[in-house]
Amino acid sequence: MTNRTSLRQGVSARIDPAMRVSEFQGTTAGLLCLALGILLSCHKVKEEAGIDTPRLSSKVRMQDVTFHSAALDRDMPYRVILPKNNAGAHKLPAVYLLHGRGDHFRDWSNSTDVSPLAERGLILVMPEGDSSYLTNAVERPQDRYEDYIVKDLIHDVESRFPVAAGRQSRAIAGVSMGGYGAVKLALRYPELFAFAGGLSPAVDVPSRPFSIRRPFQSRFYSSIFGPTGSQTRRDNDPFVLARSANPKTSPYLYLECGDQEGLLPANRDFAELVEQHHLPHEFHVVAGDHNWAQWNRIMPGLFASLLQHIQL
């Protein structure tokens, strides 16, 4: 140890002072460039998030709503797409579409061709879910996102738009985080939804153990679901909920996942469990990865099944 230290000191003593200054300047410049790059990237993300380019067909109309959520004690936005000509204000089924983590309520309309489905006589509701996993957070009592969806949002939509009330006229679907939320909420509240769809649903999130490789992510999950092995984890775990679900009253579950996704093993396991407990469902593995282009491509299958399992 002494010899290695002496060697390092000897080498250090022979380094020219000008070289040290040059190295310091190079390192500083590199750090400044890195910081600038991060700032520009953040600015670009903010700019892109501010761009709103909904893909609307000619026979639908869109409306953005901001309402006060009692569960969250703050104002929350949601987007609605519905048929432009609804003669006699005929009551229509509602489909609640949940986005993924890191996305926002505009992404369904901006990243998919979902709007023509409103022409079929559906009201499409796209709420803001932040990165909440649509769950009442354990460590943040003000973040009661589950209550916000099943109590505040549904009530506001049905009081504001020509929505047909009742389970058979109500469906919920989502991608990734939203897919998890759709499946979990439908299993927890089978009296509310006749159909639940998950495209690449993150069904295993509540059961993920602490990971030393991803400590910040693990800590984030704990802030929402509680510590590993806790009752709150079990209460929000689709696997646990599926085991106790009644096949006669369970909503129809539509599950689809890409063959290149890290979520595929969990989705296979969940589909097998659902099959074993005789819950009404279908599960598809398709070519693709975890992104909006993939979900837009496979979305027609989701809605074809949905139209067969709700009351029009």
C-alpha positions in Angstrom: 0.0 0.0 0.0 2.9 2.4 0.9 4.7 1.7 -2.4 1.5 2.4 -4.5 0.9 5.6 -2.6 4.5 6.8 -3.1 4.3 5.9 -6.8 1.1 7.9 -7.3 2.7 10.9 -5.4 5.8 10.6 -7.6 3.8 10.6 -10.8 1.7 13.5 -9.6 4.8 15.5 -8.8 6.1 15.1 -12.4 2.8 16.4 -14.0 3.3 19.9 -15.5 1.2 22.6 -13.8 0.0 23.8 -17.2 -1.2 20.3 -17.9 -3.3 20.3 -14.7 -4.9 23.6 -15.7 -5.6 22.3 -19.1 -7.2 19.2 -17.7 -9.2 21.2 -15.3 -10.5 23.5 -18.0 -11.4 20.5 -20.2 -13.3 18.9 -17.3 -15.1 22.1 -16.5 -16.0 22.6 -20.2 -17.3 19.1 -20.4 -19.5 19.5 -17.3 -20.8 22.8 -18.7 -21.7 21.2 -22.0 -23.4 18.3 -20.1 -25.4 20.8 -18.0 -26.3 22.8 -21.1 -27.4 19.6 -22.9 -29.6 18.7 -19.9 -31.2 22.2 -19.9 -31.8 22.1 -23.6 -33.3 18.6 -23.4 -35.6 19.7 -20.5 -36.6 22.8 -22.5 -37.4 20.6 -25.5 -39.5 18.2 -23.4 -41.4 21.2 -22.0 -41.9 22.6 -25.5 -43.1 19.2 -26.8 -45.4 18.7 -23.9 -47.0 22.1 -24.7 -47.8 21.1 -28.3 -51.3 19.8 -28.7 -52.1 18.1 -32.0 -55.1 15.9 -31.5 -56.0 13.5 -34.4 -59.7 14.2 -34.8 -62.0 12.8 -37.5 -64.5 15.1 -39.1 -67.5 13.5 -37.3 -66.4 14.0 -33.7 -65.9 17.0 -31.4 -63.4 17.4 -28.6 -63.8 19.2 -25.3 -61.3 19.8 -22.5 -62.6 20.1 -19.0 -61.1 21.2 -15.7 -63.0 20.3 -12.5 -62.3 20.2 -8.8 -61.5 16.8 -7.4 -62.6 16.4 -3.8 -60.3 13.4 -3.4 -57.2 15.3 -4.5 -58.4 18.7 -3.3 -57.2 20.3 -6.5 -58.3 21.0 -10.0 -57.8 18.3 -12.6 -58.1 18.3 -16.4 -59.6 15.6 -18.7 -60.3 15.5 -22.4 -63.5 14.1 -24.0 -64.1 13.1 -27.6 -67.7 12.4 -28.6 -69.8 12.2 -31.7 -70.4 15.6 -33.3 -74.0 14.9 -34.1 -75.8 13.1 -31.2 -79.4 13.5 -32.1 -81.7 14.1 -29.2 -78.8 13.9 -26.8 -79.0 10.1 -26.8 -77.2 8.6 -23.8 -73.9 7.0 -24.9 -71.5 4.5 -23.3 -68.3 6.0 -21.7 -64.8 4.6 -22.2 -62.2 5.9 -19.7 -58.7 5.9 -21.3 -55.7 6.0 -19.0 -52.2 7.1 -20.1 -48.8 5.7 -19.1 -46.3 7.0 -16.6 -44.6 10.1 -17.8 -47.5 10.9 -20.3 -50.5 13.1 -19.8 -54.2 13.3 -20.6 -53.7 14.5 -24.2 -51.6 11.6 -25.3 -54.4 9.2 -26.3 -55.8 11.9 -28.7 -52.4 13.0 -29.9 -50.6 9.7 -30.3 -53.3 7.4 -31.5 -56.1 7.3 -34.0 -58.7 6.7 -31.3 -61.1 9.5 -32.3 -63.0 7.7 -35.1 -64.2 5.2 -32.4 -66.4 8.0 -31.0 -68.3 7.8 -34.3 -69.4 4.4 -33.2 -71.4 6.0 -30.4 -68.9 6.1 -27.7 -67.8 9.0 -25.4 -64.1 8.8 -24.9 -62.8 10.2 -21.6 -59.1 10.8 -21.1 -58.2 11.9 -17.6 -54.9 13.2 -16.2 -53.4 10.5 -14.0 -49.9 12.0 -13.5 -47.5 9.2 -12.4 -49.8 8.0 -9.7 -50.5 4.4 -10.9 -54.2 5.4 -10.2 -53.7 4.5 -6.6 -54.3 6.2 -3.2 -50.7 6.9 -2.2 -49.6 5.5 1.1 -47.1 8.3 1.9 -49.0 11.2 0.3 -52.5 11.4 1.7 -53.3 14.2 -0.7 -52.7 11.9 -3.7 -55.9 9.8 -3.6 -55.9 9.0 -7.3 -58.0 5.9 -7.1 -60.8 7.8 -5.4 -60.4 10.7 -7.9 -61.1 8.3 -10.8 -63.9 6.1 -9.4 -65.7 8.8 -7.5 -65.0 12.3 -8.7 -64.2 11.8 -12.4 -67.1 9.4 -13.2 -69.5 11.7 -11.4 -68.3 14.8 -13.2 -68.4 13.1 -16.6 -71.9 11.8 -16.1 -73.3 15.1 -14.9 -71.7 17.1 -17.7 -72.1 14.8 -20.8 -74.8 12.6 -22.3 -73.4 9.4 -20.7 -75.4 6.3 -20.1 -75.1 5.5 -16.4 -74.6 1.9 -15.2 -72.0 -0.8 -15.4 -72.9 -2.2 -18.8 -72.3 1.2 -20.4 -69.0 1.8 -18.8 -65.5 0.6 -19.8 -61.9 1.4 -18.8 -58.7 0.8 -20.6 -55.1 2.0 -20.6 -51.5 1.6 -21.6 -48.6 0.6 -19.4 -49.2 2.4 -16.0 -52.8 3.1 -17.3 -53.2 -0.5 -18.3 -52.3 -1.6 -14.7 -54.8 1.0 -13.4 -57.6 -0.2 -15.7 -57.2 -3.8 -14.7 -56.8 -3.0 -11.0 -59.7 -0.6 -10.8 -62.0 -3.0 -12.7 -61.2 -5.9 -10.4 -61.6 -3.7 -7.3 -64.8 -2.2 -8.6 -66.5 -4.9 -10.7 -69.9 -3.1 -10.2 -68.6 -0.1 -12.1 -67.1 -1.5 -15.2 -68.2 -4.2 -17.7 -64.9 -4.2 -19.6 -61.3 -3.5 -18.8 -58.5 -3.4 -21.3 -54.7 -3.3 -20.8 -52.2 -2.7 -23.5 -48.8 -3.6 -22.1 -50.2 -3.3 -18.6 -47.7 -3.1 -15.8 -49.6 -5.7 -13.7 -46.6 -6.6 -11.6 -45.7 -3.2 -10.2 -47.1 -3.6 -6.6 -45.2 -6.9 -6.2 -41.8 -5.7 -7.4 -39.3 -6.0 -4.6 -36.7 -3.4 -3.7 -33.9 -3.3 -6.4 -30.4 -2.1 -5.5 -29.9 -1.4 -9.2 -33.0 0.9 -9.3 -33.2 2.4 -5.8 -35.0 5.6 -6.8 -37.7 3.7 -8.7 -38.1 1.3 -5.8 -38.5 4.2 -3.4 -41.1 5.7 -5.7 -43.1 2.5 -5.7 -42.9 2.3 -1.9 -44.3 5.9 -1.6 -47.4 4.8 -3.5 -47.9 1.2 -2.5 -46.2 1.0 0.8 -43.3 -1.3 1.9 -42.7 -4.7 0.2 -45.0 -7.3 1.6 -47.5 -4.8 3.1 -51.2 -5.1 3.1 -51.5 -2.0 0.8 -49.3 -3.8 -1.7 -51.7 -6.8 -1.7 -54.8 -4.6 -1.9 -53.5 -3.0 -5.1 -52.0 -6.2 -6.7 -54.0 -7.5 -9.7 -52.8 -11.0 -9.0 -54.3 -10.9 -5.5 -57.5 -9.3 -6.8 -57.9 -11.8 -9.6 -57.6 -14.7 -7.1 -60.6 -13.5 -5.2 -62.7 -12.2 -8.1 -66.1 -13.8 -8.8 -66.2 -15.1 -12.4 -69.9 -14.3 -12.6 -69.5 -10.6 -11.8 -65.9 -10.0 -13.1 -65.6 -7.5 -15.9 -64.3 -8.8 -19.2 -60.5 -8.4 -19.3 -58.7 -7.7 -22.6 -54.9 -8.1 -22.3 -52.3 -7.5 -25.0 -48.5 -7.3 -24.8 -45.6 -7.0 -27.3 -43.2 -9.9 -27.7 -40.2 -7.6 -27.2 -41.4 -6.1 -23.9 -39.9 -6.7 -20.5 -43.5 -6.8 -19.2 -44.3 -9.9 -21.2 -43.4 -12.5 -18.5 -45.6 -10.8 -15.9 -48.5 -10.5 -18.4 -48.2 -14.2 -19.3 -48.3 -15.1 -15.6 -51.3 -12.9 -15.0 -53.2 -14.3 -18.0 -52.5 -17.9 -16.8 -53.8 -16.9 -13.3 -57.0 -15.4 -14.9 -57.5 -18.5 -16.9 -57.1 -20.7 -13.9 -59.8 -18.7 -12.0 -62.1 -18.8 -15.0 -62.4 -15.0 -15.3 -63.8 -13.9 -18.7 -60.8 -12.6 -20.7 -58.6 -12.8 -23.8 -54.8 -12.4 -24.0 -52.8 -11.7 -27.1 -49.0 -11.6 -27.7 -48.1 -9.5 -30.7 -44.9 -8.4 -32.4 -43.6 -5.1 -31.0 -42.2 -3.1 -28.1 -43.4 -0.6 -25.5 -44.4 2.7 -27.2 -47.4 4.6 -28.5 -46.8 3.5 -32.1 -47.2 -0.1 -31.0 -50.3 0.7 -29.0 -51.9 2.6 -31.9 -51.3 -0.4 -34.2 -52.9 -2.9 -31.8 -55.7 -0.6 -30.6 -58.3 -1.8 -33.1 -58.3 -5.3 -31.5 -59.0 -3.7 -28.1 -61.9 -1.7 -29.3 -63.4 -4.6 -31.4 -63.6 -6.6 -28.2 -64.9 -3.7 -26.1 -67.8 -3.1 -28.5 -68.8 -6.7 -28.0 -68.9 -6.5 -24.2 -70.6 -3.2 -23.5 -74.2 -2.1 -24.0 -74.5 0.3 -27.0 
